[in-house]
Amino acid sequence: MASILGQILAVVKGKEIYQTLCYITFGSLCLSLLLSLLLPMNTSCNNAPEEDDVTFWNAQWQHSKQLAIDIYNCYTDQSLMIWSLWWSLASCGELQVGNYIQLLWQHFDKHKTIFNGGVEAFVKVISLAVAFLVGIMPVNWDLMGELTLGVISLIEAAALFIMAVAHNIWVSYGLYIVFRSSFTLLITVATYQIAKGLNRERYGLVIGINTAISVGLQAILTYVINDSSGLCLSIVPQFVVYASYFCVIGLIFFIKAIFSLSRFGWRAAFKLIFLKTNQDDAESQCAINDSVPR
């Protein structure tokens, strides 16, 4: 909605509307903050110690100890670790691309067209459709997840590289849609794969840690690539680096997938790419999933 409104105002009013858009954005953030402060407190969670004689520091120690145990239990699961690793690495790259795509479009936009907001709005619609599509795809993500992560990450790398070297605003628009849509597909699958192996209390913990890692990696990448103390690359070489970054991610998961599928057996894997619907096949599917190498 914000992208559509911004695009309409930019087309109608031109560049002089940008300061007004900043005011609208600031006002929306202030309103969101006010609404968040007015939300009722959560009274369903009872984490307070039952003993009255437990001191504050003892309680904090117990909570910290339980937190460490939860983190250890979550990240010692190899399947969850693989999906979380992709989540953190890919989210870092996606955030970086999203932060600097406007500068790339400004560099390519020789005729000063202003459809950036429209493209962002269209990306949101396509991403929504992709997210719904993932829910009805009968794919065995336990078996094909690593290969999917590798192949689509390589596609994203190719899209970013062509986007950087094509020097055409319309090509950049189209490939940006491809990049964001494919990322939405994978992040939706990753969210499901992570959530299904966790209880409700640990889900927020894992997603929070993954997000914190991705933001930390993004800060490092920004310092190395963009900051004057680092390489301080111009916008086109920046996107070549981002393409190389996703290429490395894709190769890591692609090679890991080839190794895992080779151990499992290509013929058996091919038969189990799509999930079965009848009860007999479902039971055999569960048995075979337990034998998938981790």
Salt bridges, closest charged atoms under 4 A:
ASP70 OD1 - ARG202 NH2 3.24
GLU94 OE2 - ARG180 NE 3.07
GLU120 OE1 - LYS124 NZ 3.67
GLU120 OE1 - ARG180 NH1 3.99
ASP142 OD2 - LYS196 NZ 2.94
GLU146 OE2 - LYS256 NZ 3.13
